Amino acid sequence: MTTTQILNPTAGPTLGGPNGLAAHSHVGGRTVRTSGVASHLHPVASSDVADHPVPTSKSELWKFAPLRRLRGLHADAEFTVGALTATWDAIDGVDVRVVSGAAGRALKGASDYLPTDRVTARLMEYNPDTLLIDVPADSTITEPVVVTIDGADASIAEAAHVLIRLGDHATATVVLKEQGSATVAHLVEILAGDGANLNMATIADWAADTVQLAHHHISVGRDAKVKHSLLTFGGDVVRTAVDVDYRGPGGDLEMLGLYFADAGQYLEHRIFIDHTPPNCRSEVLYKGALQGDHARTAWVGDVLIRAMAEGTDSYEMNRNLLLTDGARADSVPNLEIETGEIIKAAHASATGRYDDDHLFYLQSRGITPEMAKRLVVRGFFHEVLNKVGISSVIDHISDTVERELAISGM
């Protein structure tokens, strides 16, 4: 059975269904996290919109973004109810539904998330609804839970909230597909209980007129394992920030990213991983390709290893492939380390054009220059796709990469 619901209904069902995790919210009054990091990379976390000024190009966290093209989403664009819908197929053992009213508001911040920017603070204040994907404790869901979010009107600004919640020792695969035309502020909260195992992928393949400001917050439970894949292709401007924290020792996080920017397109990805408990792991691999005049991407990866996070094992890598002249990729990895009692903390970043040796080798075997370039790009992305671990997503992204390569005549 396929279910479709508007993401901003005026009424809806109430919350129910135990899963071993207590839902709670910091919204509904002024709440400020006082244990934040005193750094320009880590602004105050607060549910009060007034605590988050409108960002400017001088703001460290927004210095790359083309603010004039954001249609006011970063400032005070009026949110309204439009044509943003969610569709999914029912899966036994998984509760997927839109929760509205007081129950929907109670789910805001269920992952211990507090807004760190004006966009999400306004979203949580305005939108009372939550698209809940709830997996009960101790359950194993073998079939992927696929939810498609579809926009039909980019002339209005909308706000959407998704909560993916796995109970203790639950196992599931979740796929979010984002498509169509939209101007949307989007918050995705991911809560993995103790011992849970989640493989989650987001495919952002919007229409060319879409502007999206998205924020993902991942809360990793004790001994939980989370794989988070972010695959970005469409849209005019798409900016996604991902914050991660650990609820206990033994948490294992793998973050994968793949993006492809065309002429005039701007794609930005920001990552902040907060290692506080000991003996946790994080591994990040993002790869992007750019083609066409004024194609631009920005990737900023920040890992904080606090003084008490002994035994941390962390690595982050970003690589960018410039396929044509006129494209630009910014890549900024950061490490903040407060203890030397760790297993590893490393990062790497590289941006460049085709490897001439690779092209020469392929052409010396009778392969045309165009096909040689296509094979190099396929090989460049293969490392990420091979790790995603969801066959339907791998097939979809492989076809999308071929579509992108066709744009440049490869």
Secondary structure, 3 states (H helix, E strand, C coil): CEEEEECCCCCCCCCCCCCCCCCCCCCCCCCECCCCCCECCECCCECCHHHCCCCCCCCHHHCCCCHHHCCCCCCCCCECCCCCEEEEECCCCCEEEEECHHHHHHCCCCCCCCCCCHHHHHHHHHCCCEEEEEECCCCECCCCEEEEEEEEEEEEEEEEEEEEEECCCCEEEEEEEEEEEEEEEEEEEEEECCCCEEEEEEEECCCCCCEEEEEEEEEECCCCEEEEEEEECCCCEEEEEEEEEECCCCCEEEEEEEEEECCCCEEEEEEEEEECCCCCEEEEEEEEEECCCCCEEEEEEEEEECCCCCCCEEEEEEEEEECCCCCEEEEEEEEEECCCCCCEEEEEEEEECCCHHHHHHHHHCCCCHHHHHHHHHHHHHHHHHHHHCCHHHHHHHHHHHHHHHHHCCC
